Amino acid sequence: MANLLRGCVAVVTGAGRRRGIGAAICRALAEKGADIFFTYRGEDEDRPVALLEELRGVGVRAEAMKLDLSLPGSPESLLDAVVERLGPPFILVNNAAHSTRDGYEMLDAAILDAHYAVNLRATALLSVLFARRFEGESGRIINLTSGQSLGPMPGELAYVATKGAIEAFTRTLAAEIGHKGITVNAVNPGPTDTGWISEDLRSELSSKSPFGRVGEPEDAARLVAFLAGDEAAWITGQTIHSEGGFLRS
């Protein structure tokens, strides 16, 4: 189990938060033996250092890069750095996201552009650059979304527009690059406690779950690690709604 991804280099964006989904994905992939290269935004330099030490402690190579994914040149810079420091990547996890509250009364061009740059443009450019450069037999692209196709998220118009677009992008990219041996899937982890949920909101969301709780970062990470492995070689073009039976009505 521990060596299923041994020798594979995995790129995970947006892993700067110790309690975040990105960090949990890094841990899950490292436990399967993958070498990890992750990005972070740089608000707290101590967090990526701690995660690097943790990953290296399980016996894999690990590197990190502070990166502003809203810049058009960032995807190419990232993949160049990965190759230079760890070698060609086999797994790409597009986890980084930008999210602010808006709603129809506040939404403007600047808010839309900020969400588009990180949530959609960076994901799309990283994915196609990864595919163009890929020379292996089996590659994986895994995108993170938030269930925008399942129901409304009032007050987050820019976020839902850009994250919802990832589902359509995932389906078509999967069809385009399957001949290269690369699968492309998206994961919707549902409401997940990464440190932002208040007690009142936790109680409200938990009441809508058959399990009586919200998701944990590790729930999403286990699914991503599965999709990264050989067991998921026949799964592509899918958006998997792994929400623990979350009831939206």
Backbone bond lengths (Angstrom), bond angles and torsions (degrees), N, CA, C in turn:
res aa  C-N    CA-C-N  psi(-1)  N-CA   C-N-CA  omega(-1)  CA-C   N-CA-C  phi
1 M - - - 1.459 - - 1.517 110.95 -
2 A 1.346 115.81 -42.17 1.461 119.94 -173.52 1.515 112.64 -69.03
3 N 1.324 118.51 -21.01 1.457 120.56 -173.48 1.524 113.71 -114.06
4 L 1.331 117.94 19.53 1.454 120.59 -176.83 1.521 112.44 -62.76
5 L 1.338 117.56 -29.22 1.460 121.81 -179.52 1.521 111.83 -113.70
6 R 1.322 117.32 18.68 1.461 120.69 -179.36 1.527 110.68 -57.75
7 G 1.329 115.70 129.91 1.456 121.10 -179.74 1.505 114.15 91.39
8 C 1.340 118.26 -7.93 1.457 121.93 178.31 1.529 110.00 -92.33
9 V 1.309 115.98 136.30 1.459 121.23 175.66 1.526 108.34 -97.32
10 A 1.325 116.28 127.32 1.458 121.99 -179.80 1.520 110.09 -115.30
11 V 1.330 115.57 135.18 1.467 122.52 176.46 1.521 108.02 -107.83
12 V 1.329 116.80 126.21 1.459 122.17 -179.94 1.526 108.20 -126.73
13 T 1.316 117.24 119.81 1.462 120.02 178.97 1.528 110.35 -90.97
14 G 1.320 115.46 150.98 1.454 120.47 174.75 1.510 114.31 68.24
15 A 1.340 116.60 50.97 1.470 120.41 -177.69 1.521 112.28 -114.73
16 G 1.320 117.16 26.57 1.458 119.87 -176.10 1.514 114.94 -78.32
17 R 1.325 117.99 -21.37 1.461 120.61 -178.26 1.514 109.98 -86.74
18 R 1.308 116.05 123.36 1.463 121.13 -176.24 1.529 112.22 -56.09
19 R 1.328 115.99 -36.43 1.453 121.13 -177.34 1.523 111.86 -97.64
20 G 1.310 118.40 5.93 1.449 121.66 -173.55 1.511 114.83 -80.63
21 I 1.334 114.94 169.45 1.466 120.73 177.56 1.524 110.62 -64.39
22 G 1.338 117.80 -39.12 1.460 120.28 -179.52 1.510 112.57 -59.51
23 A 1.326 117.20 -45.07 1.467 120.65 179.03 1.524 110.60 -64.63
24 A 1.333 117.01 -40.14 1.464 120.19 178.57 1.527 111.06 -63.51
25 I 1.331 116.80 -37.82 1.464 120.59 177.51 1.530 110.10 -64.40
26 C 1.314 116.57 -42.79 1.471 119.80 177.22 1.522 110.98 -56.85
27 R 1.327 116.36 -45.13 1.463 120.31 -179.57 1.526 111.47 -64.03
28 A 1.335 116.41 -43.77 1.466 120.06 -177.83 1.522 111.59 -64.52
29 L 1.319 117.02 -40.73 1.467 120.38 178.43 1.519 110.97 -69.57
30 A 1.329 117.16 -38.74 1.464 120.52 178.40 1.525 111.05 -64.67
31 E 1.322 117.02 -36.19 1.462 120.24 178.31 1.521 111.56 -63.84
32 K 1.331 116.68 -24.64 1.466 120.67 175.31 1.522 112.13 -89.98
33 G 1.323 117.22 2.96 1.459 121.06 174.78 1.505 115.95 100.55
34 A 1.345 119.34 -1.46 1.464 120.54 -177.79 1.523 111.13 -73.22
35 D 1.327 115.97 144.02 1.452 121.68 169.80 1.527 107.95 -80.15
36 I 1.319 117.41 141.54 1.458 121.68 -168.69 1.526 112.27 -119.31
37 F 1.319 114.78 131.80 1.467 121.42 169.40 1.526 106.12 -124.46
38 F 1.351 116.64 117.31 1.455 118.70 -178.32 1.524 111.49 -123.21
39 T 1.325 114.57 158.39 1.459 120.65 177.60 1.524 109.76 -111.24
40 Y 1.333 114.79 157.38 1.462 121.24 175.75 1.520 107.88 -148.51
41 R 1.333 115.43 160.82 1.458 119.79 -175.77 1.516 113.46 -86.32
42 G 1.329 118.48 -24.39 1.453 119.61 172.00 1.504 116.90 101.35
43 E 1.344 118.23 13.67 1.460 118.93 177.29 1.523 111.14 -65.82
44 D 1.319 117.44 -32.08 1.461 121.70 -178.45 1.524 108.56 -138.46
45 E 1.321 116.30 103.84 1.460 120.59 -175.33 1.531 112.77 -66.93
46 D 1.354 118.32 -21.68 1.460 120.23 -177.94 1.522 112.25 -71.23
47 R 1.327 117.16 -30.61 1.457 120.02 -176.35 1.516 113.20 -64.48
48 P 1.333 120.11 -49.11 1.466 118.63 178.37 1.519 113.27 -63.91
49 V 1.319 118.13 -32.99 1.465 120.93 178.12 1.523 109.74 -63.26
50 A 1.320 116.56 -44.19 1.462 120.36 179.32 1.526 111.31 -63.49
51 L 1.333 117.22 -41.39 1.461 120.20 179.70 1.525 110.97 -66.98
52 L 1.313 117.16 -40.02 1.463 120.16 176.73 1.516 110.98 -57.77
53 E 1.323 116.46 -46.65 1.466 120.52 -179.97 1.522 110.72 -62.30
54 E 1.335 116.18 -40.42 1.463 120.54 179.23 1.524 111.21 -63.11
55 L 1.313 117.33 -44.92 1.462 120.76 -178.92 1.520 111.60 -66.68
56 R 1.311 116.52 -44.36 1.466 120.11 178.70 1.523 111.20 -63.86
57 G 1.322 115.65 -27.18 1.458 120.01 179.47 1.509 113.91 -67.54
58 V 1.343 117.83 -19.31 1.462 119.60 177.24 1.524 111.59 -94.05
59 G 1.339 116.38 5.38 1.461 120.24 171.82 1.505 116.45 95.60
60 V 1.336 118.05 16.50 1.464 120.25 177.12 1.525 109.42 -112.49
61 R 1.316 115.41 162.09 1.456 119.84 172.48 1.525 108.63 -78.44
62 A 1.312 116.54 143.76 1.460 120.18 -179.71 1.518 110.03 -147.69
63 E 1.330 115.25 136.01 1.461 122.41 177.27 1.524 108.31 -138.06
64 A 1.324 115.94 159.70 1.463 120.56 -179.61 1.518 109.85 -142.01
65 M 1.329 114.77 160.48 1.460 120.97 -177.61 1.527 109.48 -147.40
66 K 1.332 116.08 125.66 1.460 118.92 172.05 1.521 107.88 -74.27
67 L 1.331 116.38 126.96 1.459 119.15 -171.12 1.514 111.13 -149.24
68 D 1.315 115.94 133.88 1.453 122.32 173.53 1.526 107.93 -95.84
69 L 1.321 116.63 100.51 1.460 121.15 -175.43 1.521 113.13 -73.25
70 S 1.335 117.80 -5.49 1.460 119.70 175.88 1.524 112.08 -76.72
71 L 1.332 116.99 -11.46 1.467 120.84 179.04 1.525 109.59 -85.69
72 P 1.333 118.41 133.57 1.474 121.03 -175.12 1.523 114.41 -57.98
73 G 1.331 117.57 -31.32 1.460 119.81 -177.40 1.507 114.82 -84.61
74 S 1.327 117.71 -4.21 1.467 120.23 -174.99 1.522 114.37 -63.17
75 P 1.337 120.12 -42.50 1.470 118.57 -179.92 1.528 113.52 -56.61
76 E 1.328 117.16 -44.87 1.466 119.35 179.65 1.521 111.00 -66.98
77 S 1.333 117.31 -40.90 1.465 120.71 178.34 1.521 110.92 -60.49
78 L 1.331 116.29 -40.57 1.456 120.85 -179.63 1.522 111.72 -63.67
79 L 1.319 117.02 -50.86 1.464 119.29 -177.53 1.521 111.63 -65.71
80 D 1.327 117.71 -34.32 1.467 120.51 175.02 1.520 110.43 -61.47
81 A 1.336 116.95 -43.17 1.460 121.41 -179.20 1.523 111.49 -66.46
82 V 1.333 116.68 -38.52 1.463 120.64 178.80 1.524 110.68 -61.24
83 V 1.319 116.95 -47.80 1.463 121.40 -179.65 1.523 110.86 -62.33
84 E 1.311 116.37 -41.73 1.461 120.87 -178.11 1.528 112.25 -65.86
85 R 1.335 117.03 -37.90 1.459 120.06 -171.42 1.528 114.50 -99.72
86 L 1.335 117.34 -27.05 1.462 119.55 -179.03 1.520 114.10 -129.06
87 G 1.327 117.33 -22.20 1.453 120.74 -175.76 1.516 111.11 112.09
88 P 1.333 118.48 176.44 1.464 122.19 -177.12 1.528 111.99 -61.20
89 P 1.325 117.77 134.26 1.470 119.84 179.85 1.521 112.60 -80.12
90 F 1.333 115.20 148.27 1.455 122.76 175.22 1.521 111.84 -109.77
91 I 1.346 115.99 -18.92 1.460 121.86 -175.51 1.520 108.55 -131.48
92 L 1.330 116.48 133.11 1.462 121.96 175.37 1.522 108.31 -127.08
93 V 1.326 115.77 123.17 1.461 121.34 176.74 1.525 108.53 -116.21
94 N 1.322 115.78 111.05 1.473 121.95 179.72 1.524 108.94 -89.24
95 N 1.325 115.03 89.50 1.459 120.91 -176.25 1.529 113.49 -104.14
96 A 1.322 117.85 -27.16 1.468 121.41 -175.78 1.526 110.90 -58.35
97 A 1.334 115.91 141.03 1.461 120.14 -179.40 1.522 110.35 -149.49
98 H 1.319 114.13 151.92 1.465 121.98 173.72 1.523 107.76 -114.61
99 S 1.334 116.64 133.16 1.462 119.62 -177.62 1.520 110.59 -148.20
100 T 1.316 116.07 125.94 1.466 122.22 171.01 1.517 108.56 -138.01
101 R 1.291 115.98 157.31 1.454 120.47 177.17 1.526 109.77 -75.60
102 D 1.339 117.07 140.80 1.458 119.35 176.68 1.526 110.97 -139.65
103 G 1.333 118.21 -84.85 1.462 120.54 -173.52 1.522 110.51 88.85
104 Y 1.313 116.59 164.45 1.463 119.93 -171.32 1.519 112.86 -65.38
105 E 1.330 118.29 -23.98 1.454 119.78 -178.86 1.526 113.25 -80.91
106 M 1.335 117.10 -18.27 1.460 120.75 -177.16 1.522 113.36 -110.37
107 L 1.321 117.68 -22.79 1.463 120.82 -173.06 1.521 111.73 -58.00
108 D 1.341 116.02 130.59 1.460 121.20 176.81 1.522 108.94 -144.20
109 A 1.320 116.42 -178.45 1.463 121.11 -175.34 1.520 111.64 -63.13
110 A 1.333 117.41 -39.93 1.460 120.40 -177.61 1.526 111.07 -64.20
111 I 1.319 116.95 -41.77 1.468 120.22 179.21 1.527 110.45 -65.85
112 L 1.330 116.71 -43.85 1.463 120.04 177.71 1.524 111.60 -60.51
113 D 1.327 116.26 -46.23 1.459 120.24 -177.55 1.521 111.60 -62.98
114 A 1.334 117.27 -39.74 1.465 120.61 -179.19 1.528 110.85 -63.36
115 H 1.320 116.59 -41.17 1.470 119.87 178.40 1.524 111.50 -71.08
116 Y 1.316 116.24 -42.79 1.464 120.51 -179.39 1.526 111.36 -59.48
117 A 1.336 116.61 -43.01 1.462 120.86 -174.00 1.524 112.23 -60.26
118 V 1.319 117.03 -41.78 1.469 120.42 -177.33 1.527 111.76 -90.70
119 N 1.320 116.45 -50.13 1.460 119.86 -170.36 1.525 113.84 -72.15
120 L 1.329 116.14 -37.55 1.465 118.78 -176.09 1.523 113.21 -110.77
121 R 1.338 116.82 -53.30 1.466 118.25 -175.37 1.523 111.89 -62.66
122 A 1.328 117.56 -47.68 1.459 119.86 -179.11 1.528 111.41 -62.85
123 T 1.332 116.04 -42.26 1.465 120.28 177.39 1.525 111.24 -60.87
124 A 1.327 116.53 -46.37 1.463 120.38 -178.21 1.522 111.68 -65.53
125 L 1.327 117.26 -46.68 1.465 120.35 -177.84 1.527 111.78 -66.51
126 L 1.330 116.84 -42.18 1.461 118.96 177.23 1.528 110.89 -60.80
127 S 1.321 115.60 -42.10 1.466 119.95 -177.30 1.523 112.06 -64.95
128 V 1.325 117.05 -46.66 1.468 118.21 -177.12 1.531 111.48 -72.61
129 L 1.339 117.57 -34.17 1.463 119.63 176.41 1.526 110.34 -66.51
130 F 1.330 116.33 -41.21 1.465 121.11 175.54 1.528 109.83 -57.25
131 A 1.330 116.63 -46.86 1.465 120.86 -177.75 1.525 112.15 -66.76
132 R 1.321 118.11 -41.19 1.463 121.24 -179.82 1.520 111.77 -61.69
133 R 1.328 115.02 -37.87 1.463 119.44 -175.61 1.527 113.13 -86.91
134 F 1.322 117.17 -13.68 1.461 120.57 -171.60 1.526 111.52 -67.42
135 E 1.334 115.56 130.41 1.458 120.69 -179.46 1.524 112.09 -128.35
136 G 1.316 117.40 11.40 1.456 121.13 179.45 1.514 111.99 -87.30
137 E 1.339 115.10 -169.27 1.463 120.55 179.90 1.519 112.43 -99.13
138 S 1.329 117.34 -24.64 1.453 120.55 -175.43 1.529 109.82 -147.25
139 G 1.320 116.62 113.03 1.458 121.45 -179.77 1.519 111.29 -121.77
140 R 1.319 115.71 163.42 1.455 121.05 -177.87 1.533 110.76 -136.48
141 I 1.321 116.55 131.33 1.458 122.61 168.32 1.519 107.01 -120.50
142 I 1.320 116.37 125.86 1.464 121.68 -178.50 1.522 108.22 -128.89
143 N 1.319 115.41 119.90 1.464 121.80 -178.22 1.522 110.17 -105.17
144 L 1.319 117.00 146.52 1.452 121.35 177.02 1.531 109.38 -101.88
145 T 1.322 115.66 129.83 1.454 121.21 175.60 1.521 108.67 -130.01
146 S 1.338 117.71 -170.80 1.470 118.78 -171.84 1.518 113.53 -138.05
147 G 1.304 118.04 26.00 1.457 120.71 174.74 1.512 115.59 74.14
148 Q 1.332 116.32 29.07 1.456 119.07 -178.23 1.529 112.72 -62.19
149 S 1.312 118.25 -24.95 1.462 120.96 -179.78 1.525 112.36 -78.79
150 L 1.323 117.09 -7.89 1.460 120.28 -175.84 1.522 113.81 -95.89
151 G 1.325 116.59 -20.81 1.454 118.99 -178.33 1.512 111.31 175.61
152 P 1.326 118.07 170.22 1.461 121.75 -176.10 1.528 112.96 -75.71
153 M 1.331 114.97 156.14 1.463 122.69 172.23 1.527 107.02 -130.95
154 P 1.326 118.12 78.22 1.467 121.14 -176.01 1.527 112.02 -55.70
155 G 1.330 114.29 141.47 1.456 120.02 178.74 1.505 114.54 86.24
156 E 1.340 117.55 5.84 1.468 120.87 -179.47 1.530 109.85 -138.54
157 L 1.307 116.21 52.03 1.463 120.80 -174.59 1.517 112.96 -62.18
158 A 1.333 117.84 -46.47 1.461 120.37 -178.83 1.523 110.96 -65.10
159 Y 1.315 116.41 -39.14 1.457 120.75 179.88 1.525 110.99 -64.83
160 V 1.344 116.92 -48.61 1.463 118.65 -177.14 1.524 111.46 -67.84
161 A 1.331 117.34 -33.33 1.462 119.29 179.37 1.517 111.52 -64.56
162 T 1.326 116.31 -42.62 1.464 119.68 -176.47 1.523 112.18 -80.51
163 K 1.309 117.48 -39.35 1.469 118.92 178.71 1.532 110.78 -72.61
164 G 1.333 116.49 -35.22 1.460 119.25 176.77 1.512 111.87 -62.94
165 A 1.323 116.59 -34.57 1.468 120.81 178.82 1.521 111.70 -63.74
166 I 1.326 117.03 -25.79 1.461 120.41 -179.44 1.523 111.38 -64.34
167 E 1.332 117.32 -32.76 1.465 119.19 178.30 1.535 110.69 -63.17
168 A 1.332 117.21 -44.51 1.461 120.55 178.59 1.523 110.52 -66.28
169 F 1.315 116.61 -42.05 1.467 121.30 178.57 1.526 110.65 -60.34
170 T 1.327 116.28 -41.82 1.464 121.36 -179.26 1.524 111.37 -59.75
171 R 1.326 116.69 -46.29 1.469 120.18 -177.96 1.527 112.04 -62.39
172 T 1.313 117.21 -44.96 1.459 119.74 -175.74 1.524 111.83 -75.91
173 L 1.317 118.04 -39.29 1.464 119.34 177.59 1.526 110.47 -62.43
174 A 1.317 116.89 -38.48 1.462 120.16 178.04 1.523 111.05 -57.51
175 A 1.337 116.06 -41.34 1.466 120.26 179.68 1.521 111.48 -68.84
176 E 1.321 117.08 -33.88 1.463 120.69 -176.79 1.524 113.45 -74.95
177 I 1.326 117.98 -34.16 1.467 119.05 -170.39 1.527 113.48 -114.99
178 G 1.331 116.66 9.65 1.457 118.59 177.43 1.516 112.75 -58.58
179 H 1.340 116.59 -32.39 1.460 119.70 -178.46 1.533 112.20 -65.31
180 K 1.332 116.63 -16.65 1.460 120.29 177.65 1.525 112.57 -89.48
181 G 1.337 116.35 1.53 1.457 120.02 -179.66 1.518 113.49 82.18
182 I 1.325 116.88 17.93 1.462 121.44 -178.37 1.522 109.45 -105.99
183 T 1.318 116.39 126.83 1.455 120.12 171.95 1.531 108.93 -93.41
184 V 1.332 115.53 150.13 1.464 121.62 179.34 1.522 107.98 -133.29
185 N 1.314 116.19 119.51 1.457 121.06 -179.70 1.525 110.49 -138.46
186 A 1.320 115.95 163.90 1.458 121.77 176.55 1.520 109.29 -125.16
187 V 1.310 115.40 148.68 1.463 122.05 179.70 1.524 109.37 -123.43
188 N 1.313 115.88 127.73 1.463 122.47 171.77 1.517 107.22 -107.47
189 P 1.340 118.37 107.32 1.463 120.33 -176.19 1.518 114.70 -82.86
190 G 1.351 117.80 -4.10 1.450 119.67 -177.76 1.521 111.61 70.19
191 P 1.337 117.42 -173.17 1.468 120.41 179.85 1.532 110.76 -59.04
192 T 1.317 115.70 121.05 1.462 120.95 -173.80 1.523 110.30 -130.16
193 D 1.311 116.32 134.44 1.461 121.77 -178.42 1.523 110.32 -84.19
194 T 1.308 115.56 100.09 1.465 120.90 175.69 1.525 110.89 -112.80
195 G 1.324 115.70 19.72 1.450 120.43 177.18 1.513 114.73 106.05
196 W 1.324 118.08 -4.16 1.462 121.77 -176.06 1.519 113.20 -99.81
197 I 1.326 118.37 -11.13 1.454 121.47 -172.93 1.527 110.59 -84.25
198 S 1.336 116.64 125.46 1.454 121.12 175.54 1.525 109.34 -75.31
199 E 1.327 116.70 165.10 1.459 119.92 -179.36 1.524 111.38 -64.40
200 D 1.330 116.92 -37.58 1.462 119.72 178.53 1.528 111.00 -64.54
201 L 1.337 116.00 -43.75 1.460 119.51 179.90 1.527 110.25 -68.42
202 R 1.332 117.12 -38.11 1.468 119.83 178.14 1.528 110.11 -59.26
203 S 1.326 115.85 -43.43 1.464 119.79 -179.80 1.525 111.01 -63.83
204 E 1.343 116.60 -42.22 1.464 120.53 179.88 1.527 111.34 -64.41
205 L 1.345 116.56 -47.03 1.461 120.15 -178.76 1.526 111.54 -68.03
206 S 1.324 117.12 -38.64 1.468 120.61 -179.74 1.520 111.57 -63.48
207 S 1.328 116.44 -31.72 1.463 120.03 -179.77 1.523 111.78 -68.40
208 K 1.330 116.78 -17.14 1.457 121.24 179.48 1.524 112.77 -97.47
209 S 1.317 116.39 6.16 1.457 120.71 -178.86 1.518 110.84 -110.47
210 P 1.334 118.57 132.64 1.459 120.26 176.34 1.523 112.92 -59.22
211 F 1.341 116.81 -23.82 1.457 120.84 -179.91 1.524 112.76 -90.84
212 G 1.328 116.50 -5.44 1.446 119.85 177.57 1.516 114.86 71.15
213 R 1.321 116.76 26.37 1.462 120.43 178.87 1.516 109.61 -152.91
214 V 1.334 116.64 165.54 1.452 120.90 171.26 1.519 108.86 -90.61
215 G 1.325 115.84 169.92 1.451 119.80 -179.91 1.530 112.12 -70.81
216 E 1.311 115.27 155.00 1.456 122.80 172.99 1.533 107.95 -109.66
217 P 1.330 118.41 152.80 1.466 119.86 178.98 1.527 113.11 -52.74
218 E 1.314 116.27 -34.26 1.467 119.88 -179.11 1.520 112.55 -65.95
219 D 1.339 117.53 -27.45 1.469 120.00 177.14 1.523 110.44 -61.87
220 A 1.325 116.05 -46.63 1.462 120.43 178.23 1.516 111.41 -67.46
221 A 1.329 116.07 -39.51 1.461 120.49 -176.02 1.525 112.01 -63.45
222 R 1.323 117.25 -38.28 1.464 119.44 179.07 1.519 111.73 -62.81
223 L 1.332 116.84 -39.53 1.465 119.95 178.90 1.520 110.87 -67.91
224 V 1.323 117.35 -42.97 1.463 120.43 178.37 1.524 110.32 -60.95
225 A 1.322 117.06 -43.31 1.465 120.45 179.52 1.522 111.01 -62.73
226 F 1.323 117.14 -37.53 1.462 120.53 175.98 1.522 111.02 -62.89
227 L 1.330 116.83 -47.48 1.466 120.49 -179.45 1.519 112.02 -64.12
228 A 1.322 116.78 -24.37 1.470 120.85 179.43 1.523 112.62 -78.17
229 G 1.312 117.20 -16.11 1.454 120.74 -174.40 1.514 114.73 -94.22
230 D 1.333 115.36 176.13 1.461 121.76 -179.33 1.524 112.21 -65.44
231 E 1.342 116.70 -26.38 1.463 119.43 -178.29 1.526 111.88 -62.08
232 A 1.333 116.32 -23.04 1.466 120.97 -176.93 1.527 112.57 -103.84
233 A 1.314 117.00 21.11 1.467 120.75 -174.88 1.533 113.43 -63.93
234 W 1.344 117.75 -20.25 1.461 121.48 -177.27 1.527 112.05 -102.62
235 I 1.324 116.41 10.89 1.472 121.86 -179.79 1.523 108.52 -110.11
236 T 1.321 116.76 117.17 1.464 119.42 177.69 1.526 110.20 -154.76
237 G 1.320 115.65 153.08 1.449 121.28 -179.91 1.511 113.77 74.51
238 Q 1.326 117.50 16.28 1.460 121.28 -173.99 1.533 112.25 -107.50
239 T 1.317 115.72 147.93 1.460 121.83 165.60 1.521 106.51 -109.91
240 I 1.316 116.27 116.41 1.460 121.56 -176.19 1.525 108.68 -100.06
241 H 1.323 115.31 117.53 1.461 121.02 -178.76 1.532 108.38 -91.82
242 S 1.309 114.96 91.65 1.471 121.61 -177.06 1.519 108.75 -99.40
243 E 1.346 115.74 76.24 1.457 121.44 -171.14 1.532 113.76 -111.50
244 G 1.321 117.00 10.08 1.461 118.72 -178.88 1.511 113.46 63.57
245 G 1.332 117.04 30.75 1.463 120.87 178.30 1.512 113.88 73.94
246 F 1.329 117.30 24.69 1.473 122.00 -177.66 1.519 110.83 -54.54
247 L 1.323 115.97 129.46 1.469 122.32 -177.57 1.515 109.71 -96.44
248 R 1.326 116.27 117.87 1.472 119.94 -175.27 1.513 113.23 -88.26
249 S 1.315 119.22 -17.59 1.456 120.88 -177.41 1.516 111.18 -89.43
